[in-house]
Amino acid sequence: MKINFKEQYKKSIKYLIDSQNFIAFMFVLILFFFIIGILFPVFFKEQIISFFLSLEDQIISLNPLELILFIFNNNIKSSFFILILGTFIGVFPLIMIAVNGYMIGFILHYAIYSSGIFIIWKLFPHGIFEFPAVLISAGLGLRLGYDLVFNFVSKNKKTNSFRKNIFESLKTFVLIILPLLIIAAIIEGLLMFLLK
């Protein structure tokens, strides 16, 4: 059976547009916890610093290709799980977005404190493709959770809608999120190697 990728891509874009409220909600949520992380970088301080020191130890000796593959592997696993685990009432995407928002704000606070405000321009390229990919994954995961709860509460015996959303979400992951993560890994890997 011949697959029309152009047509499937258009359908994925339409599915994204249909899911814009869920993605927008995730954007507001990550922004809220990002601001909390910048203004109040006191929660889980030791754990976050320990996490990033451990991460630094893992990547310090990697060459550019290894670094790109390491980043891509981490990002694809995170994005996939944040999407697919949305089927558990959408709780996991909410937690992950809140945690990520706070950690980004936390790190940015200390980066600005130690290197000045212009460090933002160095950090910006790291998230320009990864950030939308994560938000889309989380938004679609939340939509899956919402759809599952809605079907249960309304006692809707038809699961066609939920199954269709899983299929569309996975297709969107492959056609839209995956390319974003590949580009993000290349940019982040090269920048991190050059800035070592």
N, CA, C and O atoms as a DFTB+ gen file, in Angstrom:
784 C
 N C O
     1  1       0.844      -1.202       0.000
     2  2       0.000       0.000       0.000
     3  2       0.875       1.247       0.000
     4  3       1.754       1.399       0.848
     5  1       0.634       2.118      -0.935
     6  2       1.417       3.342      -1.055
     7  2       0.936       4.378      -0.040
     8  3      -0.261       4.632       0.095
     9  1       1.909       4.974       0.677
    10  2       1.587       5.990       1.683
    11  2       1.879       7.374       1.109
    12  3       2.984       7.642       0.637
    13  1       0.899       8.225       1.155
    14  2       1.071       9.600       0.694
    15  2       1.546      10.446       1.877
    16  3       0.738      10.896       2.690
    17  1       2.861      10.660       1.968
    18  2       3.433      11.353       3.112
    19  2       2.979      12.810       3.186
    20  3       2.786      13.358       4.271
    21  1       2.814      13.423       2.026
    22  2       2.366      14.813       2.005
    23  2       0.975      14.939       2.617
    24  3       0.712      15.851       3.400
    25  1       0.091      14.018       2.253
    26  2      -1.274      14.014       2.778
    27  2      -1.269      13.719       4.279
    28  3      -1.997      14.348       5.048
    29  1      -0.447      12.761       4.682
    30  2      -0.362      12.413       6.102
    31  2       0.205      13.563       6.924
    32  3      -0.217      13.797       8.057
    33  1       1.155      14.269       6.349
    34  2       1.741      15.427       7.024
    35  2       0.690      16.522       7.226
    36  3       0.615      17.139       8.288
    37  1      -0.112      16.747       6.198
    38  2      -1.195      17.737       6.293
    39  2      -2.187      17.358       7.388
    40  3      -2.668      18.213       8.132
    41  1      -2.487      16.056       7.476
    42  2      -3.409      15.584       8.514
    43  2      -2.811      15.779       9.907
    44  3      -3.522      16.097      10.860
    45  1      -1.511      15.585      10.010
    46  2      -0.843      15.781      11.296
    47  2      -0.864      17.255      11.708
    48  3      -1.050      17.578      12.881
    49  1      -0.673      18.135      10.736
    50  2      -0.751      19.581      11.008
    51  2      -2.161      19.934      11.475
    52  3      -2.335      20.705      12.418
    53  1      -3.160      19.367      10.813
    54  2      -4.553      19.623      11.202
    55  2      -4.819      19.104      12.612
    56  3      -5.525      19.740      13.394
    57  1      -4.250      17.947      12.928
    58  2      -4.426      17.379      14.271
    59  2      -3.783      18.291      15.325
    60  3      -4.308      18.459      16.425
    61  1      -2.648      18.867      14.965
    62  2      -1.990      19.821      15.863
    63  2      -2.870      21.038      16.107
    64  3      -3.015      21.499      17.240
    65  1      -3.451      21.549      15.037
    66  2      -4.344      22.716      15.145
    67  2      -5.550      22.380      16.013
    68  3      -5.977      23.186      16.839
    69  1      -6.097      21.174      15.816
    70  2      -7.231      20.729      16.634
    71  2      -6.839      20.569      18.107
    72  3      -7.688      20.644      18.995
    73  1      -5.542      20.347      18.353
    74  2      -5.047      20.126      19.726
    75  2      -4.452      21.394      20.332
    76  3      -3.826      21.337      21.390
    77  1      -4.641      22.536      19.673
    78  2      -3.948      23.754      20.094
    79  2      -4.290      24.190      21.518
    80  3      -3.438      24.759      22.200
    81  1      -5.507      23.938      21.980
    82  2      -5.874      24.326      23.346
    83  2      -5.071      23.546      24.382
    84  3      -4.670      24.098      25.407
    85  1      -4.839      22.275      24.116
    86  2      -4.054      21.445      25.036
    87  2      -2.586      21.882      25.028
    88  3      -1.940      21.942      26.074
    89  1      -2.076      22.182      23.840
    90  2      -0.684      22.633      23.716
    91  2      -0.521      24.005      24.370
    92  3       0.477      24.262      25.044
    93  1      -1.503      24.880      24.169
    94  2      -1.464      26.214      24.772
    95  2      -1.496      26.125      26.297
    96  3      -0.801      26.871      26.987
    97  1      -2.309      25.205      26.812
    98  2      -2.367      25.007      28.265
    99  2      -1.003      24.589      28.802
   100  3      -0.564      25.076      29.844
   101  1      -0.338      23.689      28.091
   102  2       0.983      23.245      28.508
   103  2       2.000      24.389      28.441
   104  3       2.910      24.466      29.267
   105  1       1.840      25.266      27.462
   106  2       2.728      26.423      27.358
   107  2       2.564      27.334      28.573
   108  3       3.549      27.794      29.150
   109  1       1.322      27.590      28.952
   110  2       1.046      28.429      30.126
   111  2       1.609      27.776      31.388
   112  3       2.173      28.455      32.246
   113  1       1.454      26.457      31.496
   114  2       1.933      25.727      32.668
   115  2       3.452      25.779      32.780
   116  3       3.992      26.036      33.856
   117  1       4.142      25.532      31.660
   118  2       5.608      25.544      31.704
   119  2       6.125      26.961      31.959
   120  3       7.139      27.145      32.633
   121  1       5.423      27.958      31.418
   122  2       5.801      29.355      31.643
   123  2       5.651      29.722      33.119
   124  3       6.508      30.397      33.690
   125  1       4.558      29.273      33.726
   126  2       4.309      29.548      35.139
   127  2       5.427      28.977      36.011
   128  3       5.968      29.677      36.867
   129  1       5.772      27.704      35.793
   130  2       6.808      27.074      36.618
   131  2       8.202      27.571      36.252
   132  3       9.109      27.545      37.084
   133  1       8.376      28.022      35.017
   134  2       9.629      28.658      34.599
   135  2       9.853      29.938      35.413
   136  3      10.955      30.186      35.901
   137  1       8.808      30.737      35.552
   138  2       8.892      31.969      36.332
   139  2       9.153      31.661      37.804
   140  3       9.942      32.341      38.459
   141  1       8.479      30.626      38.319
   142  2       8.721      30.199      39.705
   143  2      10.191      29.811      39.884
   144  3      10.818      30.156      40.885
   145  1      10.729      29.088      38.897
   146  2      12.128      28.657      38.962
   147  2      13.100      29.819      38.958
   148  3      14.125      29.769      39.639
   149  1      12.798      30.865      38.202
   150  2      13.666      32.050      38.149
   151  2      13.578      32.849      39.449
   152  3      14.595      33.255      40.010
   153  1      12.349      33.067      39.919
   154  2      12.131      33.924      41.088
   155  2      12.424      33.212      42.413
   156  3      12.893      33.838      43.363
   157  1      12.151      31.914      42.475
   158  2      12.320      31.171      43.724
   159  2      13.119      29.876      43.489
   160  3      12.578      28.777      43.619
   161  1      14.396      30.014      43.146
   162  2      15.207      28.819      42.861
   163  2      15.708      28.151      44.144
   164  3      16.913      28.026      44.359
   165  1      14.788      27.734      44.974
   166  2      15.150      27.164      46.276
   167  2      14.644      25.733      46.450
   168  3      15.150      24.994      47.295
   169  1      13.657      25.343      45.663
   170  2      13.078      24.006      45.819
   171  2      13.950      22.960      45.124
   172  3      14.379      23.156      43.987
   173  1      14.207      21.856      45.813
   174  2      14.984      20.734      45.263
   175  2      16.342      21.175      44.710
   176  3      16.834      20.625      43.725
   177  1      16.929      22.167      45.357
   178  2      18.190      22.747      44.873
   179  2      19.295      21.703      44.747
   180  3      19.949      21.611      43.708
   181  1      19.501      20.921      45.797
   182  2      20.577      19.924      45.795
   183  2      20.354      18.856      44.735
   184  3      21.295      18.433      44.064
   185  1      19.101      18.419      44.585
   186  2      18.789      17.373      43.608
   187  2      19.027      17.855      42.176
   188  3      19.557      17.116      41.346
   189  1      18.627      19.108      41.892
   190  2      18.789      19.648      40.541
   191  2      20.263      19.826      40.205
   192  3      20.706      19.471      39.112
   193  1      21.021      20.376      41.149
   194  2      22.453      20.577      40.920
   195  2      23.151      19.233      40.737
   196  3      24.005      19.081      39.864
   197  1      22.781      18.261      41.567
   198  2      23.358      16.920      41.460
   199  2      23.042      16.284      40.115
   200  3      23.891      15.628      39.512
   201  1      21.802      16.486      39.645
   202  2      21.381      15.945      38.353
   203  2      22.220      16.518      37.217
   204  3      22.676      15.778      36.345
   205  1      22.424      17.827      37.223
   206  2      23.167      18.461      36.130
   207  2      24.665      18.167      36.207
   208  3      25.329      18.093      35.173
   209  1      25.204      17.999      37.413
   210  2      26.606      17.605      37.550
   211  2      26.808      16.186      37.015
   212  3      27.811      15.894      36.364
   213  1      25.841      15.310      37.297
   214  2      25.888      13.942      36.786
   215  2      25.810      13.925      35.267
   216  3      26.510      13.165      34.598
   217  1      24.940      14.784      34.737
   218  2      24.787      14.902      33.279
   219  2      26.076      15.397      32.642
   220  3      26.493      14.915      31.589
   221  1      26.697      16.364      33.297
   222  2      27.956      16.905      32.788
   223  2      29.040      15.843      32.746
   224  3      29.827      15.791      31.801
   225  1      29.085      14.993      33.769
   226  2      30.070      13.900      33.808
   227  2      29.875      12.927      32.645
   228  3      30.837      12.365      32.122
   229  1      28.604      12.737      32.248
   230  2      28.305      11.791      31.168
   231  2      28.714      12.323      29.799
   232  3      29.074      11.543      28.917
   233  1      28.663      13.634      29.613
   234  2      28.883      14.190      28.277
   235  2      30.263      14.821      28.078
   236  3      30.640      15.150      26.954
   237  1      31.009      14.988      29.164
   238  2      32.256      15.742      29.085
   239  2      33.264      15.151      28.095
   240  3      34.017      15.889      27.460
   241  1      33.279      13.825      27.965
   242  2      34.280      13.187      27.105
   243  2      33.739      12.781      25.737
   244  3      34.448      12.143      24.959
   245  1      32.494      13.143      25.437
   246  2      31.881      12.725      24.172
   247  2      32.338      13.591      23.006
   248  3      32.529      14.797      23.158
   249  1      32.512      12.966      21.834
   250  2      32.804      13.739      20.626
   251  2      31.489      14.282      20.063
   252  3      30.423      13.916      20.559
   253  1      31.532      15.151      19.034
   254  2      30.287      15.770      18.539
   255  2      29.188      14.787      18.154
   256  3      28.027      14.993      18.508
   257  1      29.536      13.716      17.431
   258  2      28.525      12.748      17.005
   259  2      27.926      12.024      18.210
   260  3      26.712      11.832      18.278
   261  1      28.767      11.626      19.152
   262  2      28.284      10.953      20.359
   263  2      27.378      11.877      21.178
   264  3      26.381      11.447      21.758
   265  1      27.750      13.137      21.207
   266  2      26.968      14.121      21.948
   267  2      25.597      14.313      21.307
   268  3      24.585      14.383      22.004
   269  1      25.568      14.396      19.991
   270  2      24.308      14.539      19.257
   271  2      23.410      13.328      19.502
   272  3      22.214      13.479      19.751
   273  1      23.986      12.130      19.432
   274  2      23.210      10.897      19.654
   275  2      22.730      10.799      21.105
   276  3      21.626      10.320      21.364
   277  1      23.552      11.249      22.040
   278  2      23.180      11.224      23.456
   279  2      21.979      12.139      23.700
   280  3      21.018      11.752      24.365
   281  1      22.045      13.353      23.156
   282  2      20.951      14.322      23.318
   283  2      19.688      13.819      22.638
   284  3      18.596      13.893      23.201
   285  1      19.845      13.308      21.422
   286  2      18.683      12.807      20.682
   287  2      18.020      11.652      21.423
   288  3      16.794      11.598      21.522
   289  1      18.822      10.732      21.943
   290  2      18.299       9.583      22.675
   291  2      17.497      10.026      23.907
   292  3      16.404       9.518      24.159
   293  1      18.044      10.964      24.660
   294  2      17.340      11.475      25.845
   295  2      16.050      12.193      25.473
   296  3      15.006      11.989      26.094
   297  1      16.140      13.042      24.445
   298  2      14.972      13.834      24.043
   299  2      13.847      12.987      23.470
   300  3      12.672      13.222      23.751
   301  1      14.220      12.001      22.666
   302  2      13.171      11.185      22.043
   303  2      12.467      10.325      23.086
   304  3      11.254      10.130      23.014
   305  1      13.222       9.810      24.054
   306  2      12.605       9.018      25.118
   307  2      11.673       9.881      25.965
   308  3      10.552       9.480      26.276
   309  1      12.152      11.073      26.334
   310  2      11.334      11.973      27.158
   311  2      10.056      12.377      26.426
   312  3       8.964      12.327      26.992
   313  1      10.205      12.777      25.165
   314  2       9.051      13.243      24.396
   315  2       8.049      12.124      24.137
   316  3       6.838      12.338      24.184
   317  1       8.566      10.930      23.862
   318  2       7.666       9.807      23.597
   319  2       6.885       9.427      24.852
   320  3       5.672       9.222      24.799
   321  1       7.584       9.335      25.971
   322  2       6.913       8.929      27.210
   323  2       5.948       9.988      27.719
   324  3       4.898       9.663      28.272
   325  1       6.305      11.259      27.532
   326  2       5.400      12.327      27.974
   327  2       4.111      12.304      27.156
   328  3       3.052      12.705      27.640
   329  1       4.210      11.832      25.918
   330  2       3.019      11.713      25.065
   331  2       2.218      10.464      25.431
   332  3       1.026      10.548      25.729
   333  1       2.870       9.325      25.408
   334  2       2.147       8.057      25.541
   335  2       1.615       7.848      26.958
   336  3       0.578       7.210      27.143
   337  1       2.321       8.383      27.961
   338  2       1.848       8.220      29.340
   339  2       0.732       9.197      29.686
   340  3       0.207       9.198      30.799
   341  1       0.380      10.027      28.706
   342  2      -0.803      10.880      28.877
   343  2      -2.072      10.053      28.962
   344  3      -3.110      10.525      29.426
   345  1      -1.974       8.812      28.508
   346  2      -3.148       7.926      28.581
   347  2      -3.543       7.634      30.034
   348  3      -4.665       7.201      30.298
   349  1      -2.620       7.872      30.973
   350  2      -2.946       7.709      32.396
   351  2      -3.548       9.015      32.929
   352  3      -2.966       9.683      33.784
   353  1      -4.713       9.353      32.406
   354  2      -5.513      10.511      32.822
   355  2      -4.784      11.835      32.595
   356  3      -5.197      12.862      33.133
   357  1      -3.721      11.827      31.815
   358  2      -3.030      13.076      31.484
   359  2      -2.181      13.637      32.601
   360  3      -1.683      14.757      32.484
   361  1      -1.995      12.880      33.705
   362  2      -1.262      13.394      34.864
   363  2       0.230      13.517      34.581
   364  3       0.850      14.520      34.935
   365  1       0.808      12.504      33.948
   366  2       2.250      12.487      33.709
   367  2       2.733      13.694      32.895
   368  3       3.720      14.317      33.285
   369  1       2.077      14.051      31.777
   370  2       2.516      15.246      31.044
   371  2       2.476      16.513      31.895
   372  3       3.354      17.367      31.776
   373  1       1.463      16.640      32.752
   374  2       1.359      17.814      33.613
   375  2       2.537      17.897      34.574
   376  3       3.123      18.964      34.759
   377  1       2.881      16.766      35.185
   378  2       4.002      16.735      36.133
   379  2       5.314      17.040      35.416
   380  3       6.123      17.836      35.894
   381  1       5.518      16.397      34.260
   382  2       6.772      16.577      33.531
   383  2       6.967      18.010      33.055
   384  3       8.077      18.539      33.104
   385  1       5.902      18.631      32.601
   386  2       5.996      20.016      32.136
   387  2       6.284      20.947      33.309
   388  3       7.089      21.871      33.187
   389  1       5.630      20.707      34.444
   390  2       5.876      21.520      35.637
   391  2       7.336      21.387      36.087
   392  3       7.990      22.388      36.381
   393  1       7.839      20.162      36.140
   394  2       9.222      19.911      36.563
   395  2      10.212      20.550      35.594
   396  3      11.169      21.199      36.017
   397  1       9.981      20.368      34.290
   398  2      10.878      20.939      33.279
   399  2      10.885      22.460      33.321
   400  3      11.939      23.089      33.229
   401  1       9.699      23.044      33.462
   402  2       9.604      24.504      33.540
   403  2      10.389      25.044      34.714
   404  3      11.133      26.016      34.577
   405  1      10.225      24.412      35.880
   406  2      10.937      24.872      37.077
   407  2      12.453      24.709      36.918
   408  3      13.216      25.607      37.277
   409  1      12.889      23.560      36.379
   410  2      14.322      23.309      36.221
   411  2      14.968      24.287      35.245
   412  3      16.089      24.743      35.472
   413  1      14.264      24.612      34.159
   414  2      14.801      25.572      33.194
   415  2      14.941      26.948      33.848
   416  3      15.962      27.616      33.687
   417  1      13.909      27.366      34.587
   418  2      13.959      28.639      35.290
   419  2      15.064      28.656      36.337
   420  3      15.773      29.652      36.481
   421  1      15.211      27.562      37.062
   422  2      16.241      27.413      38.093
   423  2      17.636      27.591      37.490
   424  3      18.437      28.388      37.978
   425  1      17.913      26.836      36.423
   426  2      19.228      26.893      35.776
   427  2      19.488      28.274      35.187
   428  3      20.597      28.800      35.284
   429  1      18.455      28.860      34.572
   430  2      18.620      30.185      33.969
   431  2      18.934      31.230      35.034
   432  3      19.745      32.128      34.806
   433  1      18.296      31.115      36.193
   434  2      18.557      32.041      37.303
   435  2      20.037      32.045      37.660
   436  3      20.654      33.105      37.765
   437  1      20.604      30.855      37.846
   438  2      22.001      30.762      38.255
   439  2      22.958      31.075      37.109
   440  3      24.063      31.567      37.339
   441  1      22.542      30.792      35.887
   442  2      23.373      31.133      34.723
   443  2      23.488      32.655      34.587
   444  3      24.572      33.180      34.332
   445  1      22.370      33.353      34.758
   446  2      22.373      34.820      34.695
   447  2      23.178      35.396      35.865
   448  3      23.927      36.360      35.704
   449  1      23.010      34.785      37.046
   450  2      23.715      35.246      38.247
   451  2      25.231      35.144      38.077
   452  3      25.971      36.026      38.513
   453  1      25.688      34.060      37.439
   454  2      27.133      33.835      37.312
   455  2      27.743      34.444      36.051
   456  3      28.917      34.812      36.045
   457  1      26.939      34.552      34.971
   458  2      27.513      35.002      33.689
   459  2      26.873      36.255      33.115
   460  3      27.345      36.776      32.105
   461  1      25.804      36.753      33.739
   462  2      25.159      37.960      33.236
   463  2      23.982      37.650      32.323
   464  3      23.800      36.515      31.882
   465  1      23.192      38.672      32.050
   466  2      21.947      38.524      31.294
   467  2      22.169      38.041      29.863
   468  3      21.297      37.399      29.278
   469  1      23.349      38.354      29.296
   470  2      23.580      38.007      27.892
   471  2      23.802      36.516      27.664
   472  3      23.894      36.063      26.523
   473  1      23.887      35.752      28.763
   474  2      23.989      34.292      28.639
   475  2      22.738      33.714      27.983
   476  3      22.771      32.623      27.414
   477  1      21.631      34.460      28.067
   478  2      20.366      33.999      27.468
   479  2      20.534      33.757      25.969
   480  3      19.978      32.803      25.426
   481  1      21.306      34.627      25.300
   482  2      21.485      34.489      23.855
   483  2      22.274      33.238      23.502
   484  3      22.112      32.680      22.417
   485  1      23.134      32.796      24.425
   486  2      23.884      31.560      24.193
   487  2      23.013      30.330      24.439
   488  3      23.177      29.295      23.792
   489  1      22.089      30.463      25.381
   490  2      21.233      29.331      25.735
   491  2      20.033      29.182      24.797
   492  3      19.496      28.086      24.636
   493  1      19.620      30.290      24.183
   494  2      18.411      30.304      23.351
   495  2      18.414      29.247      22.246
   496  3      17.410      28.557      22.071
   497  1      19.521      29.097      21.485
   498  2      19.513      28.097      20.396
   499  2      19.288      26.669      20.883
   500  3      18.830      25.815      20.124
   501  1      19.612      26.410      22.159
   502  2      19.461      25.047      22.687
   503  2      17.998      24.599      22.702
   504  3      17.710      23.410      22.570
   505  1      17.084      25.542      22.862
   506  2      15.689      25.150      23.027
   507  2      14.762      25.512      21.891
   508  3      13.564      25.236      21.959
   509  1      15.292      26.123      20.849
   510  2      14.425      26.664      19.792
   511  2      13.640      25.566      19.069
   512  3      12.529      25.815      18.601
   513  1      14.196      24.368      18.973
   514  2      13.483      23.246      18.344
   515  2      12.996      22.232      19.380
   516  3      11.931      21.634      19.226
   517  1      13.789      22.047      20.432
   518  2      13.412      21.076      21.470
   519  2      12.164      21.518      22.229
   520  3      11.293      20.702      22.528
   521  1      12.080      22.805      22.538
   522  2      10.967      23.339      23.318
   523  2       9.614      23.085      22.648
   524  3       8.708      22.570      23.302
   525  1       9.444      23.432      21.352
   526  2       8.164      23.128      20.687
   527  2       7.866      21.630      20.647
   528  3       6.717      21.218      20.803
   529  1       8.909      20.812      20.436
   530  2       8.707      19.358      20.370
   531  2       8.158      18.820      21.689
   532  3       7.239      18.002      21.700
   533  1       8.728      19.285      22.796
   534  2       8.277      18.831      24.118
   535  2       6.861      19.325      24.405
   536  3       6.029      18.585      24.931
   537  1       6.599      20.572      24.056
   538  2       5.260      21.129      24.283
   539  2       4.194      20.388      23.486
   540  3       3.113      20.096      23.996
   541  1       4.510      20.090      22.235
   542  2       3.560      19.352      21.394
   543  2       3.315      17.965      21.980
   544  3       2.171      17.521      22.080
   545  1       4.394      17.280      22.370
   546  2       4.257      15.942      22.964
   547  2       3.380      15.987      24.205
   548  3       2.491      15.154      24.382
   549  1       3.640      16.972      25.065
   550  2       2.879      17.092      26.308
   551  2       1.420      17.436      26.033
   552  3       0.514      16.902      26.674
   553  1       1.202      18.330      25.075
   554  2      -0.169      18.712      24.720
   555  2      -0.967      17.544      24.167
   556  3      -2.137      17.364      24.505
   557  1      -0.326      16.750      23.313
   558  2      -1.002      15.581      22.754
   559  2      -1.232      14.519      23.826
   560  3      -2.251      13.828      23.822
   561  1      -0.272      14.398      24.746
   562  2      -0.448      13.465      25.863
   563  2      -1.616      13.871      26.746
   564  3      -2.394      13.030      27.194
   565  1      -1.728      15.177      26.991
   566  2      -2.846      15.678      27.791
   567  2      -4.170      15.432      27.077
   568  3      -5.175      15.097      27.704
   569  1      -4.158      15.603      25.761
   570  2      -5.381      15.361      24.988
   571  2      -5.809      13.897      25.097
   572  3      -6.998      13.603      25.224
   573  1      -4.845      12.987      25.046
   574  2      -5.167      11.561      25.181
   575  2      -5.796      11.278      26.543
   576  3      -6.783      10.550      26.646
   577  1      -5.207      11.868      27.588
   578  2      -5.751      11.686      28.926
   579  2      -7.143      12.261      29.071
   580  3      -8.021      11.648      29.678
   581  1      -7.338      13.444      28.507
   582  2      -8.653      14.099      28.558
   583  2      -9.692      13.255      27.831
   584  3     -10.808      13.066      28.315
   585  1      -9.307      12.751      26.664
   586  2     -10.232      11.949      25.859
   587  2     -10.632      10.675      26.596
   588  3     -11.789      10.257      26.552
   589  1      -9.657      10.060      27.278
   590  2      -9.932       8.835      28.029
   591  2     -10.882       9.108      29.189
   592  3     -11.834       8.357      29.405
   593  1     -10.624      10.187      29.940
   594  2     -11.482      10.547      31.074
   595  2     -12.879      10.916      30.591
   596  3     -13.877      10.512      31.187
   597  1     -12.944      11.687      29.508
   598  2     -14.233      12.116      28.967
   599  2     -15.085      10.917      28.563
   600  3     -16.286      10.876      28.830
   601  1     -14.447       9.942      27.915
   602  2     -15.165       8.732      27.506
   603  2     -15.667       7.943      28.713
   604  3     -16.757       7.372      28.690
   605  1     -14.841       7.924      29.779
   606  2     -15.212       7.178      30.975
   607  2     -16.357       7.863      31.723
   608  3     -17.324       7.219      32.129
   609  1     -16.224       9.196      31.899
   610  2     -17.241       9.955      32.640
   611  2     -18.576       9.937      31.918
   612  3     -19.632       9.805      32.537
   613  1     -18.514      10.072      30.596
   614  2     -19.755      10.099      29.820
   615  2     -20.271       8.682      29.539
   616  3     -21.319       8.490      28.923
   617  1     -19.485       7.685      30.020
   618  2     -19.834       6.274      29.810
   619  2     -20.018       5.961      28.328
   620  3     -20.900       5.207      27.916
   621  1     -19.138       6.581      27.558
   622  2     -19.167       6.372      26.114
   623  2     -18.503       5.030      25.793
   624  3     -17.300       4.859      25.989
   625  1     -19.275       4.116      25.316
   626  2     -18.754       2.779      25.019
   627  2     -17.892       2.762      23.752
   628  3     -17.150       1.811      23.507
   629  1     -18.000       3.809      22.969
   630  2     -17.244       3.857      21.726
   631  2     -15.827       4.348      22.020
   632  3     -15.640       5.443      22.551
   633  1     -14.857       3.551      21.678
   634  2     -13.462       3.936      21.905
   635  2     -12.776       4.364      20.614
   636  3     -11.561       4.555      20.575
   637  1     -13.576       4.513      19.557
   638  2     -13.002       4.888      18.266
   639  2     -12.260       6.220      18.341
   640  3     -11.186       6.377      17.759
   641  1     -12.843       7.176      19.062
   642  2     -12.230       8.498      19.178
   643  2     -10.872       8.404      19.856
   644  3      -9.903       9.010      19.399
   645  1     -10.800       7.639      20.954
   646  2      -9.554       7.488      21.688
   647  2      -8.498       6.776      20.839
   648  3      -7.339       7.188      20.801
   649  1      -8.905       5.721      20.171
   650  2      -7.976       4.978      19.318
   651  2      -7.468       5.854      18.167
   652  3      -6.292       5.815      17.803
   653  1      -8.375       6.629      17.618
   654  2      -7.990       7.525      16.526
   655  2      -6.978       8.558      17.011
   656  3      -6.016       8.874      16.311
   657  1      -7.208       9.086      18.229
   658  2      -6.287      10.086      18.772
   659  2      -4.912       9.493      19.056
   660  3      -3.896      10.161      18.861
   661  1      -4.874       8.244      19.514
   662  2      -3.577       7.588      19.722
   663  2      -2.840       7.456      18.392
   664  3      -1.650       7.755      18.295
   665  1      -3.564       7.008      17.376
   666  2      -2.952       6.849      16.051
   667  2      -2.450       8.187      15.517
   668  3      -1.326       8.287      15.027
   669  1      -3.298       9.220      15.617
   670  2      -2.920      10.542      15.119
   671  2      -1.751      11.124      15.915
   672  3      -0.877      11.783      15.353
   673  1      -1.742      10.878      17.219
   674  2      -0.650      11.373      18.065
   675  2       0.674      10.719      17.692
   676  3       1.700      11.393      17.591
   677  1       0.650       9.413      17.488
   678  2       1.871       8.698      17.120
   679  2       2.357       9.112      15.732
   680  3       3.557       9.240      15.490
   681  1       1.415       9.315      14.841
   682  2       1.777       9.761      13.490
   683  2       2.392      11.162      13.538
   684  3       3.374      11.442      12.850
   685  1       1.807      12.031      14.354
   686  2       2.333      13.388      14.519
   687  2       3.721      13.346      15.153
   688  3       4.594      14.148      14.824
   689  1       3.907      12.402      16.061
   690  2       5.215      12.240      16.690
   691  2       6.278      11.930      15.637
   692  3       7.365      12.509      15.648
   693  1       5.953      11.014      14.733
   694  2       6.916      10.591      13.708
   695  2       7.155      11.696      12.675
   696  3       8.296      11.955      12.293
   697  1       6.085      12.339      12.228
   698  2       6.194      13.290      11.115
   699  2       6.591      14.707      11.530
   700  3       7.160      15.446      10.726
   701  1       6.302      15.092      12.764
   702  2       6.565      16.474      13.174
   703  2       7.533      16.559      14.355
   704  3       8.522      17.291      14.303
   705  1       7.244      15.811      15.411
   706  2       8.073      15.910      16.617
   707  2       9.465      15.333      16.380
   708  3      10.461      15.944      16.766
   709  1       9.542      14.174      15.754
   710  2      10.823      13.519      15.497
   711  2      11.794      14.397      14.698
   712  3      12.953      14.523      15.093
   713  1      11.355      15.010      13.580
   714  2      12.267      15.909      12.857
   715  2      12.757      17.086      13.709
   716  3      13.916      17.489      13.611
   717  1      11.867      17.633      14.544
   718  2      12.269      18.721      15.439
   719  2      13.353      18.261      16.408
   720  3      14.299      18.998      16.687
   721  1      13.210      17.041      16.919
   722  2      14.182      16.510      17.873
   723  2      15.529      16.217      17.208
   724  3      16.581      16.365      17.830
   725  1      15.486      15.803      15.948
   726  2      16.739      15.555      15.211
   727  2      17.496      16.872      15.029
   728  3      18.698      16.948      15.285
   729  1      16.781      17.905      14.585
   730  2      17.403      19.224      14.396
   731  2      17.926      19.756      15.730
   732  3      19.036      20.284      15.808
   733  1      17.108      19.608      16.782
   734  2      17.498      20.085      18.110
   735  2      18.775      19.399      18.587
   736  3      19.665      20.053      19.130
   737  1      18.870      18.088      18.387
   738  2      20.043      17.331      18.841
   739  2      21.304      17.775      18.107
   740  3      22.371      17.894      18.711
   741  1      21.179      18.018      16.807
   742  2      22.341      18.463      16.014
   743  2      22.826      19.830      16.498
   744  3      24.018      20.032      16.732
   745  1      21.884      20.763      16.643
   746  2      22.246      22.119      17.083
   747  2      22.822      22.097      18.502
   748  3      23.882      22.669      18.756
   749  1      22.123      21.440      19.416
   750  2      22.569      21.406      20.814
   751  2      23.903      20.670      20.950
   752  3      24.791      21.111      21.680
   753  1      24.038      19.543      20.242
   754  2      25.264      18.764      20.334
   755  2      26.474      19.547      19.871
   756  3      27.512      19.548      20.533
   757  1      26.343      20.221      18.720
   758  2      27.466      20.995      18.187
   759  2      27.798      22.185      19.073
   760  3      28.968      22.486      19.313
   761  1      26.751      22.867      19.562
   762  2      26.984      24.020      20.425
   763  2      27.637      23.615      21.747
   764  3      28.564      24.275      22.218
   765  1      27.145      22.526      22.340
   766  2      27.696      22.062      23.608
   767  2      29.145      21.631      23.438
   768  3      29.969      21.860      24.323
   769  1      29.462      21.009      22.309
   770  2      30.852      20.585      22.056
   771  2      31.764      21.798      21.896
   772  3      32.879      21.818      22.417
   773  1      31.284      22.803      21.175
   774  2      32.099      24.003      20.947
   775  2      32.281      24.830      22.217
   776  3      33.288      25.519      22.378
   777  1      31.302      24.758      23.117
   778  2      31.353      25.555      24.342
   779  2      31.990      24.810      25.515
   780  3      32.084      25.349      26.617
   781  1      32.429      23.565      25.276
   782  2      33.046      22.787      26.359
   783  2      34.317      23.482      26.847
   784  3      34.982      22.985      27.756
